Amino acid sequence: MLKAMRKNLKSLSPILWAVVVAFIISIFAVWGGAGKLGESRDPNTIVTIGKTKISTDTYVKNLRQRIESLQKQFKELNASFIQQLNLPQQVLEQLIQQELLIQIAEDMKLGASNDELREKIKAYPVFQKDGQFIGFEEYKKILEWNRISLSEFEENLKKEILMDKTIKMLTAGVSLTKSELWENYKSTNESVRMEFVPIEITNIEVEDEFSLEEKQVFFEKNKENYRIPEKREADYVFFNIEDFKKDVELTDSEIEEYYNNNEPQFTEPEKVRVSRIYIPYEGKERELVLTEMRNIQDRIDAGEDFGNMAKTHSKDGKAGDSGDWGLFEWRSLSTQEQEEIANLEVGDMSQPLELDDGTAILKVTEKETSIQKPLADVKDQITNILTDQKARELIEKRVAGLEKNAHKEKSLDVASQKLGYMVKSTGPVADGESFEEEIDPSGSISTALFQLEENGISTPIYTYKGTGLAQLRSIKAPRAALLDEVEDKMKEDLAAEKKKETAYEKMKSIKAELATSDLDSLASKHELEYKTAEEHKRGGYLSVIGENTEVDEKAFSLPLNEASDPIEYATGYVLIRVLDRKEVTEADFQENFETERENFLETKKNKFFISCMSKLREEKGVQIRYDLFLKINSDILARFGGQ
C-alpha cells in the first residue's frame, strides 16, 4: 500500500487519510503543536495550575480542532448546538486533566522509556496494515507527508504514556470484595417484567384560588423556601455587536485570505453509508456464533440480498432498516468496526469480525469523497464571519478606552458621559439572573457583579450579543421575604402541593380497585396511560419516570402480581405491579466471575479516578480566568451563528 502511495498519494483511501490525519491532530492539538488553525497566537493565560500555565492559544487550538471534527459529522453545525454539547467546557476540562496528570507523573518521578515509545507507536492501528506494523521508515513518511515534526510527535506520545502510567498508579489500590461484586452482578443481570401507571402532577386540575388563611398557613410552614437572595445593582454600558457591523468594510482580498487560511471549514466531509449485520454472543459458544455468521456471508456471496439478510438475522437496532446505519451513525460503532469500514470501497463487504460482544459483517453501500466548496459558494458566510470579527475588534477598542477612563474618573457614569455613551441601571439582580434578554440571556453580567466589591468596576464582560462594563453601586443582603413579595410564587407552590395530594389519593384509590379489575382497564377508566417494561433492571430508565431507586427497590422485593403503594417520582406518582422476575443464581455468578470482576473493577477505578482528579484540582490550585474563557468562546461561537 505504501509503495503505491509514494507513486500517487491519491491512491490512498480518503477514509484512511482522514483517520491518520484525525489521529495526528488529536495528539498534537492536546499539546499545542497542531499548527495554525485560524487563530493568531495570544500570550494570555486562561488556566493556571500551580506554576504551569495553559495559554489561550492552546485552548483555542483544541476547541477549533474539536469543532472541525464535529463539522465532519454534522453538516448544519451552529453555535447553539456547540453550546448544547457543552463543548467549550469539555475541552477546557480535558486540558486541565491532562496537565494535572503530567504534574503528578513528575511528582511520582515517572518516565517513558524509548522501548515503551516504540511499542506505543507500533500498537497504533493507523500505523498498521493487516495487523502488522508498517515499519518505522513508512511511519516517518506518514508524519512527513502531514508536515508533522517527528521529535515533537514522539514527545507528545511520551506524555500519553506518562498519563497512562499515572492513571494506573492512582487506581492501583482499588479493589473489590466478593459481596459487592455479587450485588453488582445482581443489579446488572436481574430483571423484572412489570406493568405500571404513572400520573403527572401537572395534569391534575385543582382550584387555584386560596383563602388568606390557607396562604398564611402555607407561607409560615415554608418560610425558608421564600428567602430573598442577595441582590446587587449596578450601572452598566453595553456595546451590541449588531450596532457596529454597519461600520465594517471588507475587501475581496481579506475574504480570499480567510478562505485560504481556513480550508477545512469549507470542506464538505466525505460521506460514507454503511450497512451491518450483527449477532451477539449472549452466552453462546463464540465459534457457533461465528459459524452462523459465516453461513450468512456464504448466502450473500451466493446472491442473497444483504438488506434482507440483515432484517432476518441481525440483532441490533438497525435490523428493521435492512441493517442501514446511514451516513453518520455508524461512527458510533466500535473502533475495530470503524477501522474495517475505512478499508472498504463501495460495494465491498467485510469478513465476519470477531468483536468483544458479538460478530458483525459490514458493507459500504455509498461513498462520496470530500469536496472543497468554491469561494463563490461561501463568500457570504465568510463575510458574516469577518464582519462579526471586525465588529468585535471595534468594540474592543471602545471598551478598552472606556475602562481606562472609568478607572481614571473612578466612575463609569462620568467616563461614559464624557465619551458620549449611554449608561443604564441593572436594577436589583440575583447572581446569574438575566435582567435584559436582548443583550445577556445567560446572565453573564449579573454573575460578574458578584465578583466585585462595592463601587468596583468590572473587567470587560463578554456575551454572545456583545461586550459590556459595569460598576457595582449597591449590595442588598439576603433576607426573609414578606408574604406579598412572593405571593405569586407561593400560590404556584400551594397549587402544586394540592395537585400532589390529589394525585396521591387518586393512585391509592386505583390500587384499591385492583381487587376487582386489572391495571390496564383502570388506567383507561381514569384516563391515565398504561405502560409495561419487559426487562427492567436496577438503575434502568423507565418511560416518563426516568431512574428511580424506590421503584427499583419495590420491583425487586414485591411479591409477584402484588401492586405497590403510590411511589413518588420527579413529576408525579406511579403504581407498579411485577408480573415476572428473572433472578440470577450463585452458579451463574461463578460462571461469569472473571468477566464481571474485570468490568466492575474498571468501573470502580473510573469513579475513584474522577474523585482523585477533583481532589488534585484543589491541591494544585487550579485557577480559571472565566472572563477570558467567555470572551474566547463568544468570539469563536459567533462564527457559527449563521451556519
C-alpha positions as CSV (number, residue, x, y, z in Angstrom):
1,M,0.0,0.0,0.0
2,L,2.8,2.5,0.9
3,K,4.7,1.9,-2.3
4,A,1.6,2.9,-4.2
5,M,1.2,5.9,-2.0
6,R,4.7,7.0,-3.0
7,K,3.8,6.8,-6.7
8,N,0.5,8.5,-6.3
9,L,-0.7,10.0,-3.0
10,K,-4.3,10.0,-4.3
11,S,-4.3,6.2,-4.3
12,L,-4.5,6.2,-0.5
13,S,-8.1,5.7,0.6
14,P,-9.6,9.1,1.6
15,I,-11.1,7.4,4.7
16,L,-7.7,6.1,5.8
17,W,-6.2,9.5,5.3
18,A,-9.0,11.0,7.4
19,V,-8.2,8.5,10.2
20,V,-4.5,9.2,10.0
21,V,-4.9,13.0,10.0
22,A,-7.5,12.9,12.8
23,F,-5.2,10.7,14.9
24,I,-2.3,13.0,14.4
25,I,-4.2,16.2,15.0
26,S,-5.9,14.7,18.1
27,I,-2.4,14.1,19.7
28,F,-0.9,17.4,18.6
29,A,-3.8,19.6,19.5
30,V,-3.7,18.5,23.1
31,W,-0.2,19.8,23.5
32,G,-0.5,22.9,21.2
33,G,1.6,21.5,18.3
34,A,-1.1,21.1,15.6
35,G,0.0,24.2,13.7
36,K,-2.2,27.2,12.7
37,L,-5.9,26.5,12.9
38,G,-7.2,30.0,12.1
39,E,-6.3,31.9,15.3
40,S,-3.3,34.2,15.9
41,R,-1.2,33.4,18.9
42,D,-2.2,35.0,22.2
43,P,0.2,35.1,25.2
44,N,-2.6,35.4,27.7
45,T,-3.1,32.6,30.2
46,I,-6.5,31.0,30.5
47,V,-5.7,28.5,33.3
48,T,-3.0,28.4,36.0
49,I,-2.2,25.0,37.6
50,G,0.4,25.6,40.2
51,K,3.3,27.1,38.4
52,T,2.2,25.9,35.0
53,K,0.1,28.0,32.6
54,I,-2.3,26.9,29.9
55,S,-2.3,29.5,27.2
56,T,-5.3,30.8,25.3
57,D,-3.6,29.7,22.1
58,T,-3.6,26.1,23.3
59,Y,-7.2,26.2,24.4
60,V,-8.3,27.8,21.1
61,K,-6.5,25.2,19.0
62,N,-8.1,22.4,20.9
63,L,-11.6,23.9,20.7
64,R,-11.2,24.6,17.0
65,Q,-10.0,21.1,16.4
66,R,-13.0,19.6,18.2
67,I,-15.4,21.8,16.3
68,E,-13.8,21.0,13.0
69,S,-14.1,17.3,13.8
70,L,-17.8,17.8,14.6
71,Q,-18.3,19.6,11.3
72,K,-17.4,16.3,9.5
73,Q,-20.3,14.6,11.3
74,F,-22.9,17.4,11.4
75,K,-23.4,19.5,8.3
76,E,-25.6,22.1,10.0
77,L,-23.3,22.9,13.0
78,N,-24.2,26.1,14.7
79,A,-23.3,28.0,18.0
80,S,-26.4,26.8,19.8
81,F,-25.6,23.1,19.1
82,I,-22.0,23.5,20.2
83,Q,-23.2,25.1,23.4
84,Q,-25.8,22.3,24.0
85,L,-22.9,19.8,23.7
86,N,-21.1,21.8,26.4
87,L,-18.0,21.6,24.1
88,P,-16.0,24.6,25.4
89,Q,-16.2,23.3,29.0
90,Q,-15.3,19.8,27.9
91,V,-12.2,21.0,26.0
92,L,-11.0,23.1,28.9
93,E,-11.6,20.3,31.4
94,Q,-9.6,17.9,29.2
95,L,-6.7,20.2,29.1
96,I,-6.7,20.7,32.9
97,Q,-6.9,17.0,33.5
98,Q,-4.0,16.2,31.1
99,E,-1.8,18.9,32.8
100,L,-2.7,17.6,36.2
101,L,-1.7,14.0,35.2
102,I,1.6,15.2,33.8
103,Q,2.4,17.1,37.0
104,I,1.5,14.1,39.1
105,A,3.8,11.9,36.9
106,E,6.6,14.3,37.6
107,D,5.9,14.3,41.3
108,M,6.0,10.4,41.2
109,K,9.3,10.5,39.2
110,L,7.6,8.5,36.4
111,G,9.2,8.4,33.0
112,A,8.7,7.0,29.5
113,S,11.5,4.8,28.0
114,N,12.4,4.6,24.3
115,D,11.2,0.9,24.3
116,E,7.8,2.0,25.7
117,L,7.6,4.7,23.0
118,R,8.4,2.2,20.2
119,E,5.7,-0.2,21.4
120,K,3.2,2.6,21.6
121,I,3.9,3.6,18.0
122,K,3.7,0.1,16.8
123,A,0.4,-0.5,18.5
124,Y,-1.5,2.3,16.9
125,P,-3.9,0.9,14.2
126,V,-3.2,3.8,11.8
127,F,0.4,2.6,11.6
128,Q,-0.6,-1.0,10.9
129,K,-1.5,-2.9,7.8
130,D,-3.1,-6.4,8.0
131,G,-2.5,-6.4,11.7
132,Q,1.2,-5.7,11.3
133,F,3.3,-2.5,12.0
134,I,4.2,-0.8,8.7
135,G,7.8,-0.2,9.7
136,F,9.5,2.9,11.1
137,E,10.5,4.2,7.7
138,E,6.9,4.3,6.5
139,Y,5.8,5.6,9.8
140,K,8.2,8.6,9.5
141,K,7.0,9.2,5.9
142,I,3.3,9.5,7.1
143,L,4.4,12.1,9.6
144,E,6.5,13.9,6.9
145,W,3.6,13.9,4.4
146,N,1.4,15.5,7.1
147,R,4.2,18.1,7.9
148,I,4.5,16.8,11.5
149,S,7.7,17.1,13.4
150,L,8.9,13.6,14.4
151,S,10.5,14.7,17.6
152,E,7.5,16.7,18.7
153,F,5.1,13.9,17.8
154,E,7.1,11.4,19.8
155,E,7.4,13.8,22.7
156,N,3.7,14.0,22.8
157,L,3.3,10.3,22.7
158,K,5.6,10.1,25.7
159,K,3.2,12.4,27.5
160,E,0.4,10.0,26.7
161,I,2.5,7.1,28.1
162,L,3.1,9.1,31.3
163,M,-0.6,9.9,31.7
164,D,-1.5,6.2,31.3
165,K,1.1,5.2,33.9
166,T,-0.2,7.9,36.3
167,I,-3.8,6.7,36.0
168,K,-2.7,3.1,36.7
169,M,-0.7,4.3,39.7
170,L,-3.5,6.3,41.1
171,T,-6.0,3.5,40.7
172,A,-3.7,0.6,41.6
173,G,-5.1,0.3,45.1
174,V,-8.7,0.0,44.1
175,S,-10.1,-3.5,44.9
176,L,-13.4,-5.4,45.1
177,T,-14.9,-7.6,47.7
178,K,-16.9,-10.7,46.6
179,S,-20.0,-9.3,48.3
180,E,-20.0,-6.0,46.4
181,L,-19.3,-7.9,43.1
182,W,-22.2,-10.2,43.8
183,E,-24.5,-7.2,44.4
184,N,-23.4,-5.5,41.2
185,Y,-23.8,-8.8,39.3
186,K,-27.4,-9.0,40.5
187,S,-28.0,-5.3,39.7
188,T,-26.8,-5.7,36.1
189,N,-28.2,-9.2,35.3
190,E,-31.5,-9.5,37.3
191,S,-34.6,-8.0,35.7
192,V,-38.4,-7.8,36.1
193,R,-41.3,-7.7,33.7
194,M,-43.8,-5.3,35.1
195,E,-46.8,-3.1,34.3
196,F,-47.1,0.5,35.7
197,V,-49.4,3.5,35.5
198,P,-47.9,7.0,36.1
199,I,-49.8,10.1,36.9
200,E,-48.3,13.5,36.1
201,I,-49.0,16.2,38.7
202,T,-49.2,18.9,36.0
203,N,-52.3,17.1,34.6
204,I,-54.2,17.3,37.8
205,E,-56.7,20.2,38.0
206,V,-57.4,21.9,41.3
207,E,-58.9,25.2,42.4
208,D,-56.2,27.9,42.1
209,E,-58.0,30.4,44.4
210,F,-57.0,30.1,48.1
211,S,-58.2,31.9,51.2
212,L,-56.0,34.3,53.0
213,E,-55.8,31.8,55.9
214,E,-54.6,29.0,53.6
215,K,-51.9,31.2,52.1
216,Q,-50.7,32.4,55.5
217,V,-50.5,28.8,56.9
218,F,-48.6,27.6,53.9
219,F,-46.3,30.6,53.9
220,E,-45.4,30.1,57.6
221,K,-44.8,26.4,57.1
222,N,-42.4,27.1,54.1
223,K,-40.9,30.4,55.1
224,E,-37.3,29.3,54.5
225,N,-38.1,28.5,50.8
226,Y,-39.0,32.1,50.2
227,R,-35.9,34.0,51.4
228,I,-34.9,36.9,49.1
229,P,-31.3,36.1,47.9
230,E,-28.6,38.7,47.9
231,K,-29.1,41.1,45.1
232,R,-26.8,43.6,43.5
233,E,-27.4,46.8,41.5
234,A,-25.0,48.3,39.0
235,D,-24.5,50.9,36.3
236,Y,-23.6,49.3,33.0
237,V,-22.7,50.2,29.4
238,F,-23.2,47.6,26.7
239,F,-21.9,47.6,23.2
240,N,-24.1,45.5,21.0
241,I,-22.3,43.8,18.1
242,E,-25.1,44.4,15.7
243,D,-24.7,48.2,16.1
244,F,-21.1,48.0,14.9
245,K,-21.4,45.8,11.9
246,K,-22.6,48.7,9.7
247,D,-19.2,50.4,10.2
248,V,-17.3,47.3,8.9
249,E,-15.8,47.4,5.4
250,L,-14.3,44.3,3.8
251,T,-12.2,43.8,0.8
252,D,-12.2,40.8,-1.6
253,S,-8.6,40.1,-0.7
254,E,-9.5,39.8,3.0
255,I,-12.3,37.3,2.2
256,E,-10.0,35.3,-0.1
257,E,-7.2,35.2,2.6
258,Y,-9.6,33.9,5.2
259,Y,-10.9,31.2,2.8
260,N,-7.3,30.1,2.0
261,N,-6.3,30.0,5.7
262,N,-9.4,28.1,6.8
263,E,-9.9,25.5,4.1
264,P,-11.1,22.7,6.4
265,Q,-14.0,24.9,7.5
266,F,-15.3,25.0,3.9
267,T,-14.9,21.3,3.1
268,E,-17.9,19.0,2.6
269,P,-16.8,16.0,4.6
270,E,-16.6,12.6,3.0
271,K,-20.0,10.7,3.0
272,V,-20.0,7.0,3.7
273,R,-23.1,4.9,4.1
274,V,-22.7,1.6,5.9
275,S,-24.9,-1.4,6.5
276,R,-24.3,-4.0,9.2
277,I,-25.4,-7.5,10.2
278,Y,-24.7,-8.1,13.9
279,I,-25.2,-11.2,16.1
280,P,-24.4,-11.1,19.8
281,Y,-22.8,-14.0,21.6
282,E,-25.3,-13.8,24.5
283,G,-23.7,-16.7,26.4
284,K,-23.4,-18.9,23.3
285,E,-20.1,-20.5,22.2
286,R,-18.2,-18.0,20.1
287,E,-17.4,-20.5,17.4
288,L,-21.0,-21.4,17.0
289,V,-22.0,-17.7,16.5
290,L,-19.1,-17.2,14.1
291,T,-20.1,-20.2,12.1
292,E,-23.7,-18.8,11.9
293,M,-22.3,-15.6,10.6
294,R,-20.1,-17.3,8.0
295,N,-23.2,-19.1,6.7
296,I,-24.9,-15.8,6.3
297,Q,-21.8,-14.5,4.4
298,D,-21.9,-17.5,2.1
299,R,-25.5,-16.9,1.3
300,I,-24.9,-13.2,0.5
301,D,-21.9,-14.2,-1.7
302,A,-24.2,-16.7,-3.5
303,G,-26.6,-13.8,-4.4
304,E,-29.0,-13.3,-1.5
305,D,-29.7,-9.6,-0.6
306,F,-27.7,-8.1,2.3
307,G,-30.6,-6.0,3.5
308,N,-33.0,-8.9,3.6
309,M,-30.4,-11.0,5.5
310,A,-30.0,-8.1,8.0
311,K,-33.7,-7.9,8.5
312,T,-33.9,-11.7,9.2
313,H,-30.7,-12.3,11.2
314,S,-29.3,-9.1,12.6
315,K,-29.8,-8.4,16.3
316,D,-29.1,-4.7,16.6
317,G,-31.4,-1.6,16.5
318,K,-31.0,-1.2,12.7
319,A,-32.2,-4.7,11.7
320,G,-35.6,-3.3,10.8
321,D,-33.9,-0.8,8.4
322,S,-32.2,-3.6,6.5
323,G,-29.1,-3.1,8.6
324,D,-28.6,0.5,7.3
325,W,-26.5,2.6,9.7
326,G,-26.8,5.7,7.5
327,L,-24.1,8.2,6.7
328,F,-23.0,9.1,10.2
329,E,-24.5,6.8,12.9
330,W,-22.0,4.1,12.1
331,R,-19.3,6.3,13.6
332,S,-20.6,5.2,17.0
333,L,-19.6,1.6,16.3
334,S,-16.6,0.1,17.8
335,T,-13.1,1.2,16.8
336,Q,-12.5,-2.2,15.3
337,E,-15.5,-1.9,13.0
338,Q,-14.7,1.7,12.0
339,E,-11.2,0.6,11.1
340,E,-12.6,-2.1,8.9
341,I,-15.0,0.4,7.2
342,A,-12.0,2.6,6.4
343,N,-10.6,-0.2,4.3
344,L,-13.8,-0.9,2.3
345,E,-14.8,0.6,-1.0
346,V,-18.4,1.0,-2.4
347,G,-20.0,-2.5,-2.6
348,D,-17.3,-4.1,-0.5
349,M,-18.3,-6.4,2.3
350,S,-16.1,-7.4,5.2
351,Q,-15.3,-10.8,6.5
352,P,-17.1,-11.7,9.8
353,L,-15.5,-9.6,12.6
354,E,-15.0,-11.2,16.0
355,L,-15.9,-8.4,18.4
356,D,-15.9,-8.3,22.2
357,D,-19.7,-8.9,22.5
358,G,-20.6,-10.5,19.1
359,T,-19.8,-10.8,15.5
360,A,-20.5,-8.4,12.6
361,I,-20.4,-8.1,8.8
362,L,-20.1,-4.7,7.4
363,K,-20.9,-3.3,3.9
364,V,-20.2,0.1,2.4
365,T,-23.2,0.9,0.2
366,E,-22.4,4.5,-0.7
367,K,-19.4,6.8,-0.7
368,E,-18.8,10.4,-1.8
369,T,-15.4,11.9,-1.5
370,S,-14.9,15.2,0.4
371,I,-15.5,18.3,-1.7
372,Q,-13.9,21.7,-1.2
373,K,-16.6,24.3,-1.6
374,P,-15.6,27.1,-4.0
375,L,-15.1,30.6,-2.7
376,A,-18.2,31.9,-4.5
377,D,-20.4,29.5,-2.6
378,V,-19.1,30.5,0.8
379,K,-18.4,34.2,0.3
380,D,-21.5,35.3,2.2
381,Q,-20.6,33.0,5.0
382,I,-17.1,34.4,5.2
383,T,-18.4,37.9,5.0
384,N,-20.6,37.3,8.1
385,I,-17.7,35.8,10.0
386,L,-15.3,38.6,9.2
387,T,-17.9,41.3,9.8
388,D,-18.6,39.8,13.2
389,Q,-14.9,39.6,13.9
390,K,-14.1,43.2,12.9
391,A,-17.2,44.5,14.7
392,R,-15.9,42.8,17.9
393,E,-12.5,44.4,17.3
394,L,-14.1,47.8,17.1
395,I,-16.0,47.1,20.4
396,E,-12.7,46.0,22.0
397,K,-11.2,49.4,21.3
398,R,-14.2,51.3,22.7
399,V,-14.4,49.1,25.8
400,A,-10.6,49.5,26.4
401,G,-10.9,53.3,26.2
402,L,-14.0,53.4,28.4
403,E,-12.4,51.0,31.0
404,K,-9.3,53.2,31.2
405,N,-11.3,56.4,31.7
406,A,-13.7,54.8,34.2
407,H,-10.8,53.9,36.4
408,K,-9.3,57.3,36.0
409,E,-12.6,59.0,36.9
410,K,-13.4,56.2,39.4
411,S,-16.9,56.4,37.9
412,L,-18.3,54.5,34.9
413,D,-21.1,57.0,34.7
414,V,-18.8,60.1,34.5
415,A,-16.5,58.4,32.0
416,S,-19.4,57.4,29.8
417,Q,-20.9,60.8,29.7
418,K,-17.6,62.3,28.6
419,L,-17.3,59.8,25.8
420,G,-21.0,60.0,24.9
421,Y,-22.0,56.5,25.8
422,M,-25.4,55.6,27.4
423,V,-25.4,54.3,30.9
424,K,-28.2,52.1,32.2
425,S,-29.0,50.5,35.6
426,T,-29.4,46.8,36.0
427,G,-31.9,47.2,38.9
428,P,-31.5,44.7,41.7
429,V,-30.5,41.3,40.3
430,A,-29.5,37.9,41.8
431,D,-26.4,36.0,40.8
432,G,-26.8,34.7,37.3
433,E,-30.2,36.4,36.7
434,S,-30.8,37.8,33.2
435,F,-32.2,41.3,33.5
436,E,-32.3,42.0,29.8
437,E,-32.8,39.1,27.4
438,E,-31.8,41.1,24.3
439,I,-28.2,41.6,25.5
440,D,-27.5,38.9,28.1
441,P,-29.8,35.9,28.1
442,S,-27.3,33.8,30.1
443,G,-26.9,36.2,33.0
444,S,-23.1,36.8,32.5
445,I,-23.4,40.5,33.6
446,S,-25.1,39.7,36.9
447,T,-22.6,36.9,37.5
448,A,-19.8,39.4,37.1
449,L,-21.3,41.8,39.6
450,F,-21.0,39.1,42.3
451,Q,-17.2,39.2,41.8
452,L,-16.9,42.9,42.6
453,E,-16.6,45.0,45.8
454,E,-18.9,47.9,46.2
455,N,-18.2,50.7,43.6
456,G,-15.8,48.3,41.9
457,I,-15.5,48.5,38.1
458,S,-15.6,45.2,36.2
459,T,-13.3,44.0,33.5
460,P,-15.0,43.6,30.1
461,I,-18.0,41.3,30.3
462,Y,-18.5,39.2,27.2
463,T,-21.8,37.8,26.0
464,Y,-22.8,36.4,22.6
465,K,-24.5,39.7,21.8
466,G,-21.6,42.0,22.6
467,T,-19.4,43.4,25.4
468,G,-20.1,45.5,28.4
469,L,-18.6,47.2,31.5
470,A,-20.4,47.5,34.9
471,Q,-19.8,49.4,38.1
472,L,-21.4,48.0,41.3
473,R,-23.5,50.5,43.1
474,S,-25.2,48.7,45.9
475,I,-25.5,45.3,47.7
476,K,-28.7,44.2,49.2
477,A,-28.2,41.4,51.8
478,P,-30.3,38.2,51.7
479,R,-33.4,38.4,54.0
480,A,-36.7,36.8,54.8
481,A,-39.5,37.6,52.4
482,L,-42.8,39.2,53.2
483,L,-45.9,37.3,52.0
484,D,-46.9,39.9,49.4
485,E,-43.4,39.9,47.9
486,V,-43.6,36.2,47.0
487,E,-47.4,35.7,46.8
488,D,-47.4,34.7,43.1
489,K,-44.7,32.1,43.5
490,M,-46.2,30.9,46.8
491,K,-49.6,30.4,45.1
492,E,-48.0,28.3,42.4
493,D,-46.3,26.1,45.1
494,L,-49.5,25.8,47.1
495,A,-51.4,24.7,43.9
496,A,-48.6,22.2,43.2
497,E,-49.0,20.8,46.7
498,K,-52.7,20.4,46.3
499,K,-52.2,18.7,42.9
500,K,-49.7,16.4,44.5
501,E,-52.1,15.4,47.3
502,T,-54.9,14.8,44.8
503,A,-52.6,12.7,42.6
504,Y,-51.6,10.6,45.6
505,E,-55.2,9.9,46.6
506,K,-56.2,9.0,43.1
507,M,-53.4,6.4,42.9
508,K,-54.5,5.0,46.2
509,S,-58.0,4.6,45.0
510,I,-56.8,2.8,41.8
511,K,-54.8,0.4,43.9
512,A,-57.9,-0.4,46.0
513,E,-59.9,-1.0,42.8
514,L,-57.3,-3.6,41.6
515,A,-59.1,-6.2,43.8
516,T,-61.9,-6.3,41.1
517,S,-60.2,-5.1,37.9
518,D,-56.9,-5.1,36.0
519,L,-54.5,-2.3,35.8
520,D,-54.9,-1.7,32.1
521,S,-58.7,-1.2,32.4
522,L,-58.3,1.0,35.4
523,A,-55.8,3.2,33.6
524,S,-58.3,3.6,30.8
525,K,-61.1,4.3,33.2
526,H,-59.2,7.1,35.0
527,E,-57.8,8.5,31.7
528,L,-54.2,7.5,32.5
529,E,-51.5,5.8,30.4
530,Y,-50.9,2.1,30.9
531,K,-47.3,1.1,30.4
532,T,-45.2,-2.1,30.5
533,A,-41.5,-2.8,30.9
534,E,-40.4,-6.2,29.5
535,E,-37.0,-6.3,31.1
536,H,-36.4,-3.6,33.7
537,K,-33.1,-3.7,35.6
538,R,-32.0,-1.8,38.7
539,G,-30.9,1.7,37.6
540,G,-32.8,1.4,34.3
541,Y,-34.7,4.2,32.7
542,L,-38.5,3.9,32.7
543,S,-40.6,5.9,30.3
544,V,-41.9,9.2,31.9
545,I,-40.4,8.2,35.3
546,G,-36.7,8.0,34.5
547,E,-34.4,6.4,37.0
548,N,-35.9,5.8,40.5
549,T,-34.3,3.9,43.3
550,E,-37.6,3.4,45.2
551,V,-39.2,1.9,42.1
552,D,-36.2,-0.4,41.8
553,E,-36.4,-1.4,45.4
554,K,-40.1,-2.3,45.1
555,A,-39.7,-4.0,41.7
556,F,-37.2,-6.5,43.2
557,S,-38.9,-7.1,46.6
558,L,-42.7,-7.1,45.9
559,P,-44.4,-10.5,45.6
560,L,-45.4,-11.2,42.0
561,N,-48.7,-9.7,40.9
562,E,-49.0,-7.5,44.0
563,A,-49.3,-3.8,43.4
564,S,-47.1,-1.3,45.2
565,D,-48.3,1.8,47.1
566,P,-48.0,5.0,45.1
567,I,-44.3,5.8,44.5
568,E,-43.3,9.4,44.1
569,Y,-41.0,10.4,41.2
570,A,-39.9,13.8,40.0
571,T,-43.1,14.9,38.4
572,G,-45.8,12.6,39.8
573,Y,-46.7,9.2,41.3
574,V,-46.6,5.7,39.8
575,L,-48.2,2.4,40.7
576,I,-46.3,-0.7,39.7
577,R,-47.1,-4.4,39.6
578,V,-44.4,-7.0,38.9
579,L,-45.6,-9.8,36.6
580,D,-42.4,-11.8,36.4
581,R,-38.9,-11.7,37.7
582,K,-35.6,-13.1,36.3
583,E,-33.2,-13.8,39.1
584,V,-29.5,-15.0,39.0
585,T,-28.0,-17.9,40.8
586,E,-24.7,-18.4,42.5
587,A,-23.8,-20.8,39.7
588,D,-24.4,-18.0,37.1
589,F,-22.2,-15.7,39.1
590,Q,-19.3,-18.2,39.3
591,E,-19.5,-18.9,35.6
592,N,-19.1,-15.3,34.7
593,F,-17.0,-14.3,37.7
594,E,-13.8,-13.2,35.9
595,T,-15.6,-11.1,33.3
596,E,-17.8,-9.4,35.8
597,R,-14.9,-8.8,38.1
598,E,-12.8,-7.2,35.4
599,N,-15.7,-5.0,34.1
600,F,-16.8,-3.8,37.6
601,L,-13.3,-3.2,38.7
602,E,-12.8,-0.9,35.7
603,T,-16.0,1.0,36.6
604,K,-14.9,1.4,40.2
605,K,-11.4,2.6,39.1
606,N,-13.0,5.2,36.8
607,K,-15.1,6.5,39.7
608,F,-12.1,6.6,42.0
609,F,-10.1,8.4,39.3
610,I,-12.7,11.1,38.9
611,S,-12.7,11.6,42.7
612,C,-8.8,11.8,42.7
613,M,-8.9,14.4,39.9
614,S,-11.3,16.5,41.9
615,K,-9.0,16.5,44.9
616,L,-6.0,17.2,42.8
617,R,-7.6,20.3,41.4
618,E,-7.9,21.7,44.9
619,E,-4.3,20.6,45.9
620,K,-2.7,22.0,42.8
621,G,-4.8,25.2,42.9
622,V,-6.4,25.3,39.5
623,Q,-7.4,28.8,38.6
624,I,-9.5,29.6,35.5
625,R,-9.9,33.1,34.0
626,Y,-13.6,32.8,33.3
627,D,-13.7,36.3,31.8
628,L,-11.2,35.3,29.1
629,F,-12.9,31.9,28.7
630,L,-16.2,33.6,27.9
631,K,-14.6,36.1,25.6
632,I,-12.8,33.4,23.5
633,N,-16.0,31.3,23.3
634,S,-18.0,34.3,22.3
635,D,-15.5,35.1,19.5
636,I,-15.4,31.5,18.2
637,L,-19.0,30.7,18.5
638,A,-20.1,33.9,16.8
639,R,-18.6,32.5,13.6
640,F,-21.1,29.7,13.7
641,G,-24.2,31.8,14.4
642,G,-25.3,31.9,10.8
643,Q,-24.2,28.4,9.6
